[in-house]
Amino acid sequence: MKNKDETPPDEIGTLSTDGRTSVKSDVHESKEKPKDRKKRNIWFVKAFILTLFLAAAFSFFSEFTISGAPLVVAICVLVFLIAVSIVFDVVAMAFAVCDPAPFHAMASRKIRGARASLRLLKNATAVTIVCSDVIGDVIGVVSGASGATIAVSVIRNAEGLTQKLVAIAVSSLIAAITVGSKAFFKDFAFKRNQKIVLVVGKVLSIFIK
């Protein structure tokens, strides 16, 4: 015999502090909205295309400047790539922590770059991902390949064991310089985030009216 007080399994709720029963809606909450799924898929395609284009551009640049070039030129190109990676990492950190409120006041006073900065801050997540993950990772891969090219030019006439040791030393040095520099400048970006964002806005205001 079925008890009338029994509640069907899909309507079982939780007892709240005021004694009322609230029905769980986990199934409905867990469903992803089609609009959100579409935005995520579009962003994935954009990130893929942007990464492909940047990887090709930086690889083309490093290949034609380092391959067959003197060692000094190759090192300068490598330093340039690492510097670009650090700059974009600083920009990503600044946008991740920057408060947009002061820029509304700057825009009302018509300070140059404030409006462009606000546009970017409205899409701070996308800016951070592009600068840190997309550009940073691409340059990291390209700088590693450039380091390998430099190592080959250094160890061209060396013995087998010496070649391996030099290659390991060059790769380790590149990684240490890159990671150490990013760690140092991230603290700078955290403290000076508003100024960095405004500088980026000023630069973009030259191209975007």
Secondary structure as GFF3:
##gff-version 3
##sequence-region A 1 209
A	DSSP	three_ten_helix	9	11	.	.	.	ID=ss1
A	DSSP	beta_strand	13	15	.	.	.	ID=ss2
A	DSSP	beta_strand	21	23	.	.	.	ID=ss3
A	DSSP	alpha_helix	26	30	.	.	.	ID=ss4
A	DSSP	alpha_helix	34	66	.	.	.	ID=ss5
A	DSSP	alpha_helix	71	97	.	.	.	ID=ss6
A	DSSP	alpha_helix	101	108	.	.	.	ID=ss7
A	DSSP	alpha_helix	114	122	.	.	.	ID=ss8
A	DSSP	alpha_helix	124	128	.	.	.	ID=ss9
A	DSSP	pi_helix	129	135	.	.	.	ID=ss10
A	DSSP	alpha_helix	136	154	.	.	.	ID=ss11
A	DSSP	alpha_helix	160	191	.	.	.	ID=ss12
A	DSSP	alpha_helix	193	205	.	.	.	ID=ss13
###
